[in-house]
Amino acid sequence: MEFTATISIMPHKELLDPQGKAVLHGLHSLGLNAVNDVRIGKQISLKLEAKDEAEASAKIEEACKKLLANAIMEGYTFSIQAH
């Protein structure tokens, strides 16, 4: 079966996010003062083959832990869709 995974990777809330702070400052400079916080992360979409959703999920988990996310600085979530 073919699956598409959407992975969201964000810096841990406890860590400073310089990009987010810069964007927040820019938004406030534009008069958008209702925005209280900005966090910048990344979204990854990938397609993979697996026999079922459980195997696809395990492969995505492995990819995130080994390559896509830095566990010290980032957390991740993902969703999977079958095709």
Summary of the structure (lengths in Angstrom):
residues: 83
radius of gyration: 16.3
end to end distance: 7.2
largest distance: 51.2
contacts: 194
relative contact order: 0.35
helix: 34%
strand: 33%
